[in-house]
Amino acid sequence: MKFHLDRGVLGDAVSWATRTLPVRPAMPILQGVRIIADPAGELQFSTFDYEVSAQITIAAEVEAPGEVLVQGRMLSDIVRALPNKDVSIALEGTKLQVRCGSAHFALATLPVEEYPQLPAMPPVAGTVAADVFSEAISQVTVAASKDDTLPLLTGVRVEISGEKMTLMSTDRYRLALRELTWQPTNPGIELTALVRARTLHEVARSLSTGSSVDIALSEEAGAHLIGFESAGRRTTSTLVDGDYPPVRRLFPDSSPIAAVVATAPLIDAVKRVSLVAERNTPVRLSFSDGQVALEAGAGDDAQASEVLEADLHGEELVVGFNSGFLLDGLGALGSDFARLTFTDSIKPSVMSGQESLEGSPESSYKYLIMPMRI
């Protein structure tokens, strides 16, 4: 096997393929990245840990076709450190020779015949604009749990009904929901899947190069695999087993209190006042006519306060939030103004975006956050 290509192209491909490699794999062989050089002038880099597979195909000058398996992270580190020149890679005996300018590395190979075969992609269920899907993922995954002892809550629930797709996640303290439109292959499709949030996060990072992404998911009952493909990059992931809790009912039917605040100034103010907030203590927001006062700290501890303009509809209210959870929601809105609605100070608040002070709230994204006891 022997091939030549640009160092930047190689670096992007290796970095993307190895991004999901496990730190502590079940078997040492799973630390590898498989490279296949095709005589048609294509290179394929792939990784697989029995849960998530990644495969990327790029063009290269293939002098001799072949297949090899090498340590993925080591190859990624080496390629990242190479000078900005063309790279030549060749399999010589049991070593993979990497040459770039005057730099030369020889990597030990792993037994490629022992490497597991990547799972086949399920049938394509539909297509969605890459930028829309990437934004939706980033908005929803902020609320997914990172506690692996509760695997259900580390996932994002995907609900598909015809041209409508809904993504939801919760960690019991907040809940994010995003609705979007996509193009299904079957207009009457009805599907649900629970996908690991970290897998979707990695998928979102890889979508910048494509205009659309194909989502592959079988309509058969008991399907256990989902796939994503865009611009020569393909990812599959096993689904999370279990019944997701009925979280939609947490959104209140009506909210008599609503406040609209400019998003960027509110984010900055929350960051400032939270500097004095002790662990597990809230940032307090006091809404009154024309303003919101932010406060943190109490008693003999450090204290901070700041006042911002706010448009309040309904009675005055004082509420406390975890500053990190509040900042996650505000950062996910992607709008100039944040609209916060309340039933009262002890029930969940729902946050949505708004493009102007007097405009209508965005309906495609909602972020519910539980208040803290003041």
Secondary structure, DSSP 8 states (H G I E B T S, - for coil): -EEEEEHHHHHHHHHHHTTT--SS-SSGGGGEEEEEEETTTEEEEEEE-SSEEEEEEEE-EEEE-EEEEEEHHHHHHHHHHS-SSEEEEEEETTEEEEEETTEEEEEEEE-GGGS--------EEEEEEHHHHHHHHHHHHTTS---TTSGGGGEEEEEEETTEEEEEEE-SSEEEEEEEE-EESSTT-EEEEEEEHHHHHHHHHTGGG-SEEEEEE--STT--EEEEEETTEEEEEE---S----GGGGS-S--SEEEEEEHHHHHHHHHHHGGG--TT--EEEEEETTEEEEEE--TTS--EEEEEE-EEESS-EEEEE-HHHHHHHHHHH-SSEEEEEESSTTS-EEEEEESSTTS-B-SSEEEEE--B--
